[in-house]
Amino acid sequence: MQRVTNCILIQDETILLIKKPRRGWYAIPGGKMEQGETIKESAVREFQEETGLQLIDPVLGGAFTFTVYRNDDLAKEWMMFTFVCTQSEGKLTSFCKEGELEWVSVDAIHDLPMAEGDRKIFDHVLSMDEMLFGSFAYTEDYELLHLRLDPTNS
């Protein structure tokens, strides 16, 4: 099972996102954990590698499992740990190999093309302070099949 981390950086009513070239979807900066890293170390390292910014005091906001199915067969599975942060230092890089970096208004988040699971994560992070736990199942084309969230009011 793959483990990934990411971080939602919220500053001045904007969120730093990556527009991925493959689908044109927006995503939270992050990536794969390296062996022996803590989830926080991974989130900070991945964020810095993709954006050039150093996170200051990120807080774990959610832990999720994702499954992708090819017909009825499990094609892949991973865990994702999402942090939230309101402060960073450094200079935003002018080039990110993962896609195009963009500061997006908090109010515009729900209008962006993105995975439906990510939309649910943003709904929670932008409205509640408690930790979110979730499980998302997708088709290979990333059509959301079903989800479970705790707390359920997300």
N, CA, C and O of each residue as an XYZ file, in Angstrom:
616
protein
N       0.846     -1.179      0.000
C       0.000      0.000      0.000
C       0.889      1.239      0.000
O       1.782      1.370      0.837
N       0.645      2.131     -0.925
C       1.384      3.381     -1.034
C       0.910      4.345      0.059
O      -0.269      4.368      0.410
N       1.842      5.136      0.589
C       1.516      6.170      1.573
C       1.897      7.521      0.986
O       3.011      7.700      0.495
N       0.970      8.472      1.039
C       1.235      9.810      0.537
C       0.815     10.843      1.572
O      -0.054     10.598      2.408
N       1.456     12.003      1.492
C       1.113     13.125      2.353
C       0.919     14.357      1.488
O       1.465     14.453      0.389
N       0.134     15.296      1.997
C      -0.016     16.574      1.320
C      -0.371     17.630      2.349
O      -0.617     17.312      3.512
N      -0.398     18.881      1.926
C      -0.727     19.963      2.853
C      -1.513     21.050      2.137
O      -1.156     21.498      1.047
N      -2.596     21.457      2.789
C      -3.417     22.575      2.328
C      -2.871     23.830      2.997
O      -3.031     24.014      4.204
N      -2.225     24.693      2.215
C      -1.686     25.947      2.733
C      -2.693     27.055      2.458
O      -2.996     27.367      1.306
N      -3.207     27.644      3.535
C      -4.208     28.707      3.442
C      -3.569     30.001      3.934
O      -3.197     30.113      5.102
N      -3.445     30.970      3.044
C      -2.887     32.272      3.402
C      -3.657     33.364      2.677
O      -3.912     33.260      1.477
N      -4.026     34.407      3.404
C      -4.719     35.570      2.820
C      -5.946     35.145      2.011
O      -6.174     35.639      0.906
N      -6.738     34.219      2.577
C      -7.978     33.743      1.935
C      -7.740     33.068      0.583
O      -8.633     33.013     -0.263
N      -6.513     32.553      0.394
C      -6.199     31.779     -0.804
C      -5.548     30.462     -0.399
O      -5.022     30.329      0.707
N      -5.591     29.492     -1.308
C      -4.995     28.178     -1.094
C      -4.065     27.891     -2.271
O      -4.427     28.105     -3.428
N      -2.865     27.404     -1.961
C      -1.904     27.068     -3.013
C      -2.191     25.661     -3.529
O      -2.148     24.695     -2.768
N      -2.486     25.550     -4.828
C      -2.808     24.272     -5.459
C      -1.910     24.030     -6.662
O      -1.244     24.937     -7.162
N      -1.911     22.785     -7.110
C      -1.214     22.401     -8.337
C      -2.259     21.963     -9.352
O      -3.092     21.102     -9.068
N      -2.209     22.563    -10.538
C      -3.065     22.116    -11.630
C      -2.282     21.052    -12.386
O      -1.274     21.343    -13.031
N      -2.765     19.807    -12.297
C      -2.070     18.665    -12.897
C      -2.346     18.619    -14.395
O      -3.493     18.778    -14.812
N      -1.324     18.406    -15.204
C      -1.515     18.424    -16.655
C      -2.324     17.244    -17.199
O      -2.994     17.388    -18.222
N      -2.280     16.098    -16.551
C      -2.919     14.899    -17.106
C      -4.428     15.053    -17.287
O      -4.950     14.748    -18.360
N      -5.131     15.516    -16.271
C      -6.584     15.692    -16.342
C      -7.009     17.154    -16.294
O      -8.167     17.482    -16.549
N      -6.059     18.031    -15.963
C      -6.412     19.431    -15.762
C      -7.091     19.657    -14.423
O      -7.730     20.687    -14.211
N      -6.952     18.688    -13.513
C      -7.549     18.794    -12.192
C      -6.588     19.496    -11.247
O      -5.369     19.424    -11.402
N      -7.162     20.172    -10.270
C      -6.384     20.803     -9.222
C      -6.170     19.804     -8.092
O      -7.042     18.989     -7.791
N      -4.988     19.881     -7.468
C      -4.639     18.953     -6.396
C      -3.870     19.697     -5.305
O      -3.370     20.803     -5.514
N      -3.791     19.071     -4.160
C      -3.065     19.595     -3.013
C      -1.594     19.194     -3.167
O      -1.314     18.025     -3.430
N      -0.648     20.123     -3.011
C       0.768     19.758     -3.128
C       1.161     18.669     -2.118
O       0.818     18.743     -0.938
N       1.881     17.671     -2.607
C       2.325     16.572     -1.752
C       2.824     15.421     -2.594
O       2.971     15.543     -3.810
N       3.084     14.298     -1.937
C       3.574     13.148     -2.682
C       3.878     11.971     -1.776
O       3.421     11.902     -0.635
N       4.656     11.055     -2.311
C       4.937      9.779     -1.653
C       5.877      9.936     -0.463
O       6.840     10.702     -0.497
N       5.564      9.188      0.581
C       6.437      9.141      1.751
C       7.680      8.334      1.422
O       7.633      7.388      0.634
N       8.792      8.719      2.035
C      10.024      7.951      1.921
C      10.160      7.060      3.151
O       9.632      7.368      4.219
N      10.860      5.979      2.985
C      11.038      5.030      4.078
C      11.622      5.723      5.306
O      12.591      6.475      5.200
N      11.032      5.467      6.464
C      11.530      5.994      7.728
C      11.047      7.386      8.086
O      11.279      7.839      9.207
N      10.379      8.085      7.165
C       9.872      9.423      7.466
C       8.631      9.355      8.340
O       7.857      8.400      8.265
N       8.447     10.373      9.169
C       7.147     10.545      9.816
C       6.221     11.175      8.774
O       6.687     11.711      7.768
N       4.925     11.111      9.016
C       4.005     11.706      8.049
C       4.194     13.223      7.974
O       4.039     13.813      6.905
N       4.527     13.854      9.100
C       4.754     15.305      9.090
C       6.024     15.647      8.326
O       6.031     16.592      7.538
N       7.102     14.894      8.545
C       8.340     15.131      7.797
C       8.093     15.006      6.298
O       8.598     15.803      5.507
N       7.320     14.006      5.917
C       7.012     13.787      4.503
C       6.225     14.957      3.922
O       6.540     15.440      2.834
N       5.205     15.411      4.642
C       4.376     16.516      4.157
C       5.215     17.777      3.962
O       5.083     18.461      2.947
N       6.076     18.085      4.930
C       6.923     19.274      4.848
C       7.911     19.150      3.677
O       8.082     20.090      2.902
N       8.557     17.986      3.557
C       9.531     17.777      2.477
C       8.860     17.847      1.108
O       9.327     18.564      0.223
N       7.772     17.108      0.932
C       7.086     17.090     -0.368
C       6.588     18.482     -0.756
O       6.714     18.890     -1.911
N       6.028     19.204      0.202
C       5.523     20.542     -0.086
C       6.659     21.452     -0.534
O       6.522     22.206     -1.497
N       7.776     21.374      0.174
C       8.923     22.216     -0.172
C       9.484     21.843     -1.546
O       9.849     22.724     -2.324
N       9.557     20.550     -1.847
C      10.076     20.105     -3.147
C       9.207     20.625     -4.292
O       9.727     21.001     -5.342
N       7.889     20.647     -4.095
C       6.993     21.050     -5.181
C       6.793     22.555     -5.280
O       6.553     23.076     -6.370
N       6.890     23.265     -4.146
C       6.539     24.688     -4.147
C       7.698     25.626     -3.846
O       7.639     26.806     -4.191
N       8.748     25.126     -3.211
C       9.837     25.987     -2.756
C       9.561     26.606     -1.400
O      10.449     27.242     -0.833
N       8.363     26.442     -0.861
C       7.994     27.050      0.417
C       8.200     26.081      1.573
O       7.986     24.877      1.433
N       8.611     26.609      2.701
C       8.787     25.833      3.924
C       7.564     26.062      4.809
O       7.273     27.195      5.195
N       6.853     24.985      5.127
C       5.676     25.083      5.983
C       6.087     25.375      7.417
O       7.108     24.875      7.890
N       5.293     26.185      8.107
C       5.519     26.483      9.515
C       4.347     25.910     10.315
O       3.210     26.359     10.168
N       4.627     24.930     11.149
C       3.659     24.301     12.053
C       2.415     23.720     11.366
O       1.298     24.054     11.759
N       2.576     22.864     10.356
C       1.398     22.212      9.779
C       0.760     21.262     10.803
O       1.449     20.674     11.637
N      -0.565     21.128     10.721
C      -1.332     20.292     11.645
C      -2.070     19.229     10.833
O      -2.630     19.521      9.776
N      -2.065     18.004     11.332
C      -2.773     16.929     10.644
C      -4.273     17.199     10.668
O      -4.866     17.387     11.731
N      -4.875     17.215      9.482
C      -6.302     17.496      9.364
C      -7.131     16.306      8.936
O      -8.348     16.298      9.121
N      -6.474     15.278      8.351
C      -7.240     14.126      7.904
C      -6.364     12.948      7.536
O      -5.203     13.099      7.155
N      -6.957     11.763      7.661
C      -6.303     10.513      7.270
C      -7.306      9.722      6.441
O      -8.457      9.550      6.843
N      -6.859      9.238      5.273
C      -7.790      8.665      4.299
C      -7.227      7.410      3.648
O      -6.014      7.248      3.509
N      -8.132      6.531      3.255
C      -7.767      5.415      2.395
C      -8.469      5.620      1.058
O      -9.601      6.098      0.992
N      -7.769      5.247      0.006
C      -8.291      5.344     -1.352
C      -8.141      3.991     -2.019
O      -7.098      3.347     -1.912
N      -9.179      3.569     -2.701
C      -9.116      2.354     -3.509
C      -9.590      2.696     -4.915
O     -10.514      3.488     -5.101
N      -8.937      2.083     -5.899
C      -9.305      2.266     -7.299
C      -9.624      0.881     -7.850
O      -8.850     -0.063     -7.696
N     -10.788      0.785     -8.499
C     -11.252     -0.506     -9.005
C     -11.286     -0.536    -10.523
O     -11.693      0.426    -11.174
N     -10.851     -1.659    -11.069
C     -10.982     -1.975    -12.486
C     -12.085     -3.013    -12.538
O     -11.883     -4.166    -12.155
N     -13.260     -2.602    -13.014
C     -14.467     -3.433    -12.914
C     -14.680     -3.739    -11.436
O     -14.836     -2.802    -10.652
N     -14.693     -4.975    -11.026
C     -14.870     -5.301     -9.607
C     -13.564     -5.653     -8.913
O     -13.567     -6.026     -7.740
N     -12.443     -5.538     -9.627
C     -11.145     -5.918     -9.070
C     -10.391     -4.703     -8.544
O     -10.389     -3.644     -9.171
N      -9.759     -4.862     -7.402
C      -8.947     -3.807     -6.828
C      -7.704     -3.590     -7.702
O      -6.917     -4.513     -7.910
N      -7.534     -2.364     -8.210
C      -6.384     -2.041     -9.063
C      -5.262     -1.394     -8.260
O      -4.089     -1.683     -8.497
N      -5.605     -0.521     -7.310
C      -4.594      0.079     -6.440
C      -5.247      0.602     -5.172
O      -6.453      0.837     -5.100
N      -4.382      0.771     -4.172
C      -4.849      1.247     -2.876
C      -3.745      2.089     -2.246
O      -2.566      1.749     -2.343
N      -4.127      3.178     -1.606
C      -3.142      3.986     -0.910
C      -3.767      4.688      0.283
O      -4.989      4.773      0.406
N      -2.904      5.189      1.160
C      -3.304      5.996      2.310
C      -2.768      7.402      2.098
O      -1.668      7.594      1.581
N      -3.566      8.380      2.508
C      -3.152      9.771      2.374
C      -3.365     10.487      3.704
O      -4.406     10.344      4.345
N      -2.365     11.252      4.100
C      -2.428     12.048      5.314
C      -2.378     13.510      4.897
O      -1.398     13.957      4.300
N      -3.438     14.257      5.212
C      -3.553     15.642      4.774
C      -3.340     16.585      5.953
O      -4.023     16.502      6.974
N      -2.380     17.476      5.784
C      -2.092     18.496      6.791
C      -2.717     19.811      6.355
O      -3.059     19.995      5.187
N      -2.859     20.723      7.312
C      -3.360     22.070      7.063
C      -2.370     23.039      7.702
O      -1.862     22.793      8.796
N      -2.106     24.135      7.011
C      -1.113     25.091      7.497
C      -1.547     26.498      7.077
O      -2.168     26.684      6.031
N      -1.210     27.481      7.912
C      -1.556     28.869      7.590
C      -0.329     29.771      7.459
O      -0.457     30.964      7.185
N       0.865     29.193      7.657
C       2.079     30.006      7.553
C       3.157     29.248      6.793
O       3.292     28.029      6.906
N       3.919     30.009      6.018
C       5.064     29.440      5.308
C       6.116     30.518      5.161
O       5.855     31.702      5.377
N       7.307     30.087      4.792
C       8.361     31.046      4.499
C       9.104     30.584      3.260
O       9.028     29.422      2.860
N       9.829     31.528      2.659
C      10.557     31.219      1.444
C       9.892     31.857      0.241
O       8.965     32.658      0.363
N      10.395     31.476     -0.929
C       9.903     32.042     -2.188
C       9.283     30.931     -3.021
O       9.880     29.869     -3.197
N       8.087     31.179     -3.530
C       7.398     30.218     -4.386
C       8.228     29.976     -5.642
O       8.655     30.921     -6.306
N       8.452     28.707     -5.961
C       9.230     28.359     -7.137
C       8.502     28.799     -8.410
O       7.273     28.862     -8.440
N       9.258     29.096     -9.443
C       8.657     29.491    -10.720
C       8.342     28.276    -11.588
O       7.642     28.401    -12.593
N       8.857     27.083    -11.206
C       8.599     25.875    -11.979
C       8.362     24.691    -11.045
O       9.123     24.461    -10.105
N       7.307     23.957    -11.319
C       7.004     22.733    -10.582
C       6.805     21.625    -11.609
O       5.946     21.737    -12.484
N       7.597     20.550    -11.508
C       7.513     19.468    -12.485
C       6.186     18.709    -12.411
O       5.835     17.986    -13.343
N       5.445     18.868    -11.305
C       4.171     18.163    -11.129
C       2.996     18.863    -11.801
O       1.952     18.250    -12.023
N       3.161     20.146    -12.127
C       2.075     20.901    -12.737
C       2.242     22.380    -12.475
O       3.313     22.837    -12.075
N       1.184     23.119    -12.701
C       1.213     24.574    -12.572
C       0.720     24.979    -11.184
O      -0.402     24.651    -10.800
N       1.564     25.693    -10.430
C       1.183     26.180     -9.108
C       0.290     27.404     -9.254
O       0.523     28.265    -10.102
N      -0.745     27.464     -8.406
C      -1.674     28.582     -8.506
C      -2.298     28.854     -7.142
O      -2.781     27.940     -6.475
N      -2.283     30.129     -6.735
C      -3.011     30.551     -5.550
C      -4.470     30.750     -5.967
O      -4.763     31.515     -6.886
N      -5.370     30.062     -5.288
C      -6.789     30.101     -5.639
C      -7.574     30.645     -4.448
O      -7.326     30.258     -3.306
N      -8.502     31.527     -4.714
C      -9.355     32.067     -3.667
C     -10.124     30.935     -2.980
O     -10.603     30.012     -3.638
N     -10.237     31.018     -1.654
C     -11.004     30.022     -0.897
C     -12.412     29.904     -1.474
O     -12.959     28.804     -1.553
N     -13.000     31.027     -1.876
C     -14.360     31.025     -2.419
C     -14.462     30.307     -3.760
O     -15.554     29.879     -4.135
N     -13.361     30.162     -4.492
C     -13.385     29.549     -5.823
C     -13.071     28.054     -5.808
O     -13.184     27.396     -6.842
N     -12.683     27.512     -4.669
C     -12.259     26.108     -4.580
C     -13.312     25.162     -5.134
O     -12.978     24.238     -5.876
N     -14.575     25.376     -4.790
C     -15.630     24.427     -5.183
C     -15.968     24.455     -6.667
O     -16.662     23.568     -7.164
N     -15.478     25.475     -7.379
C     -15.748     25.572     -8.816
C     -14.645     24.951     -9.668
O     -14.768     24.896    -10.892
N     -13.568     24.482     -9.035
C     -12.427     23.945     -9.774
C     -12.623     22.471    -10.121
O     -13.263     21.737     -9.368
N     -12.078     22.035    -11.251
C     -12.082     20.602    -11.542
C     -11.103     19.882    -10.613
O      -9.929     20.244    -10.532
N     -11.604     18.856     -9.912
C     -10.761     18.086     -8.995
C     -11.464     16.772     -8.673
O     -12.641     16.587     -8.985
N     -10.729     15.872     -8.049
C     -11.322     14.614     -7.593
C     -12.403     14.925     -6.562
O     -12.232     15.809     -5.723
N     -13.507     14.201     -6.628
C     -14.619     14.438     -5.711
C     -14.217     14.245     -4.255
O     -14.725     14.943     -3.378
N     -13.318     13.314     -3.989
C     -12.835     13.124     -2.626
C     -12.121     14.361     -2.109
O     -12.289     14.743     -0.951
N     -11.322     14.991     -2.971
C     -10.629     16.221     -2.579
C     -11.636     17.311     -2.237
O     -11.426     18.084     -1.302
N     -12.715     17.373     -2.983
C     -13.755     18.367     -2.718
C     -14.320     18.183     -1.308
O     -14.549     19.160     -0.594
N     -14.543     16.928     -0.910
C     -15.053     16.623      0.434
C     -14.033     17.016      1.503
O     -14.405     17.510      2.568
N     -12.750     16.797      1.221
C     -11.701     17.175      2.163
C     -11.685     18.697      2.338
O     -11.597     19.183      3.466
N     -11.768     19.447      1.249
C     -11.816     20.903      1.351
C     -13.049     21.353      2.126
O     -12.947     22.238      2.975
N     -14.222     20.757      1.851
C     -15.440     21.107      2.584
C     -15.200     21.035      4.083
O     -15.587     21.932      4.831
N     -14.558     19.957      4.510
C     -14.318     19.755      5.938
C     -13.284     20.746      6.483
O     -13.540     21.424      7.478
N     -12.139     20.829      5.845
C     -11.038     21.662      6.335
C     -11.450     23.131      6.425
O     -11.031     23.835      7.343
N     -12.265     23.597      5.481
C     -12.651     25.002      5.456
C     -13.807     25.326      6.403
O     -14.155     26.495      6.575
N     -14.404     24.304      7.016
C     -15.539     24.574      7.898
C     -15.394     24.020      9.310
O     -16.149     24.418     10.197
N     -14.448     23.117      9.546
C     -14.327     22.488     10.860
C     -12.864     22.367     11.270
O     -11.967     22.338     10.427
N     -12.642     22.297     12.583
C     -11.283     22.164     13.098
C     -10.920     20.731     13.471
O      -9.745     20.431     13.679
N     -11.906     19.841     13.560
C     -11.593     18.481     14.005
C     -11.037     17.634     12.866
O     -11.228     17.932     11.687
N     -10.358     16.592     13.249
C      -9.741     15.650     12.311
C     -10.830     14.940     11.493
O     -11.896     14.613     12.015
N     -10.546     14.710     10.215
C     -11.452     13.979      9.335
C     -10.819     12.652      8.954
O      -9.648     12.600      8.579
N     -11.591     11.589      9.049
C     -11.168     10.264      8.614
C     -12.078      9.870      7.468
O     -13.280     10.131      7.516
N     -11.519      9.240      6.429
C     -12.364      8.893      5.300
C     -11.827      7.742      4.486
O     -10.649      7.388      4.553
N     -12.736      7.168      3.713
C     -12.407      6.117      2.767
C     -13.133      6.438      1.470
O     -14.341      6.676      1.466
N     -12.380      6.442      0.357
C     -12.923      6.792     -0.949
C     -12.653      5.648     -1.916
O     -11.549      5.105     -1.943
N     -13.657      5.279     -2.710
C     -13.486      4.259     -3.739
C     -13.798      4.896     -5.097
O     -14.810      5.578     -5.264
N     -12.902      4.657     -6.062
C     -13.010      5.240     -7.391
C     -12.924      4.159     -8.470
O     -12.429      3.056     -8.240
N     -13.426      4.520     -9.661
C     -13.146      3.722    -10.856
C     -11.750      4.113    -11.336
O     -11.142      5.032    -10.787
N     -11.243      3.430    -12.345
C      -9.935      3.787    -12.913
C      -9.928      5.189    -13.526
O      -8.872      5.811    -13.644
N     -11.109      5.687    -13.917
C     -11.216      7.039    -14.462
C     -11.488      8.067    -13.368
O     -11.822      9.216    -13.659
N     -11.345      7.653    -12.114
C     -11.533      8.491    -10.936
C     -12.941      9.058    -10.811
O     -13.144     10.198    -10.393
N     -13.908      8.218    -11.188
C     -15.293      8.512    -10.878
C     -15.541      7.953     -9.483
O     -15.258      6.783     -9.221
N     -16.066      8.781     -8.591
C     -16.289      8.362     -7.212
C     -17.413      7.331     -7.147
O     -18.536      7.596     -7.575
N     -17.099      6.153     -6.608
C     -18.083      5.088     -6.447
C     -18.817      5.219     -5.120
O     -20.046      5.174     -5.074
N     -18.060      5.381     -4.046
C     -18.660      5.596     -2.724
C     -17.609      6.137     -1.770
O     -16.407      6.079     -2.029
N     -18.109      6.667     -0.652
C     -17.211      7.212      0.355
C     -17.827      7.033      1.733
O     -19.041      6.902      1.889
N     -16.951      7.031      2.721
C     -17.356      7.048      4.122
C     -16.513      8.111      4.809
O     -15.297      8.164      4.626
N     -17.170      8.964      5.607
C     -16.468     10.026      6.314
C     -16.824     10.005      7.792
O     -17.956      9.698      8.165
N     -15.846     10.335      8.629
C     -16.063     10.448     10.063
C     -15.300     11.684     10.520
O     -14.069     11.656     10.489
N     -15.946     12.764     10.942
C     -17.368     12.840     11.204
C     -18.178     12.879      9.910
O     -17.694     13.323      8.869
N     -19.399     12.414      9.997
C     -20.244     12.244      8.805
C     -20.826     13.556      8.288
O     -21.349     13.589      7.174
N     -20.749     14.624      9.055
C     -21.335     15.895      8.596
C     -20.406     16.684      7.692
O     -20.641     17.870      7.459
N     -19.357     16.056      7.177
C     -18.440     16.741      6.257
C     -18.981     16.756      4.846
O     -18.337     17.292      3.944
